[in-house]
Amino acid sequence: MPEYAPPAKRCTAEMDEERRRHPRYPKGSIELKVAPPGIKGILTLNPDAGCLNFSRTGLQFESDRRFKVGERLVVDLSVFDVALHEINAIVMSVKEEADGIRCCGVRFCLEDRPMRKPKIMHALLQIEDKLRTTEAFPHA
């Protein structure tokens, strides 16, 4: 019988094996909302999702909602005093756990025209820096 691991540990263990260009950081205090774009997203009830980890180009989250690989999403995230709204993302991986929780990896669509604004990359770099600092100095 496999050893029990909390959902966050189960989800990240398998997906951590991928190669990364940018380091991943534990969720820290990221608040995350995930929804489909357009009217479907506006009508989404309780779009909150549990962030598992973050990198400059994407993130991994867990949710009880169903998402499909290739599905486009809109992500709102905030960490400390940095907030980003309506970040275009695409689902790259989905892993369903036995308890109905789904672990999803998304890549930010940085090539999309609205995402090319310097303030978006600046905010992503700020979030990365804050998470790196929190990881290096947890009680500072």
N, C-alpha and C positions, 0 to 999 in steps of 0.2 A: 504494500500500500504506500503511495507517495506521501512524503511528509507534507503536512499542511503549511501553507504560506499565505499570508494575507494577500488580498487581490493585488495591491500595488506591487508586492514582491513577485508574484506570479507573472504579472503582465510585463514588468520591466526585464525580468531575467532573460526571457527568450528574445525580446526585441533589442536588448542591449548588445547582442552579438553582431549587429549590423555595423558596417564601417561608417564613421562619422567624419565630416569635415570640421564641424564645430563641436566643442565639448557640450555635453548635457549637464544640466544642473538639477538637483532635487527641487521639488516644487516650491520650497520656501513658503512664502505666504501669497502665492498666486491665487487670485480669484478669477474664475474662468466661466464664461458663458459660451455655449456652442449652439448654433442653429442653422438651418438651411437658409440660403439667401432669399431675399424678396418677401412676399406676403406670407409664405409658409413660415419663415423665420419670425416675422412679427407676431404671428398667431401661436408660436410655440409656447406652451406652458412649461414653466420651470426649466429654463435652458441651462441651469447650472450643471457643471461637470467637475469631476475631481481631477485636478492636474497632477500627473505623476512626475513628469520632468519637462524641462524646457531647454531648447537650444535656440540660437539666433535664427535658424531657418525653419523651425517647427516645434512641435511639442507632442507629448503623449498624455492621454487622459483616459479616465474610466467613466462609464455612464451606463445606465440601464436602458438607454435608447438604442435603437438599431441604426447603424450607419453602414454604408457600402463602400468598398474600395472604389476610388474614382469619384465619389460624391463630393460636390463642392459645398463648403460650409463658410459661415461667417463667424469669426471668433472675436469676443471681447475679452481682454485680459487686463488685470491691474496687479501691480506689485508695489507695495509701499506707496510712494507718491507718483508713480508712473502708470498711466492708463492708456490703452490703445483700444479703439473701437472699430468694428467692422473690418477686421483683418481677413482678407480672402485666404482660404486654405483649401487643401484637397486631401481627402482621406487616402493614406498610403497603405495602411494595414489595419486589420480588425481581427481581434482574437476574442472569442467568446469563452467565458469561464462557465463552469458547471452551475454556479449560483446565479446565472443570468446577467452578470456584469460583463460588459464588453470593454476591452482595452483597445483604444484607437490611436494610431500614430498619424499625425497630419503634417503636411509640409505647407509652409506659408507660400502663397503664390506671388513671390517678390517680382516676378516678371510681368504681372498684370499692371496695366497703366496706372490705376489708382494707388497701387502699392509702391510705385517708384518715387514717391515723394520723399525727399531727404529726411523729413521729420519722422517718418515711419521707421526707417533704418536706424535713425538716431535713438528713437525710443526703444527699439529692440536691443540695441547695444547698451543702453542704460539699464534695461532689465537684466541682461546678461551680467553686467558689471555688479549690480546689486546682489544678484544671486551668488556670484563668485565670491564677493566680499563676505556675505552671510555664511557661506560654506567655509571660508578660510578663517573667519573670526566669529564663530557662532554666538558668543556672549558679549560681543562688542557693542 
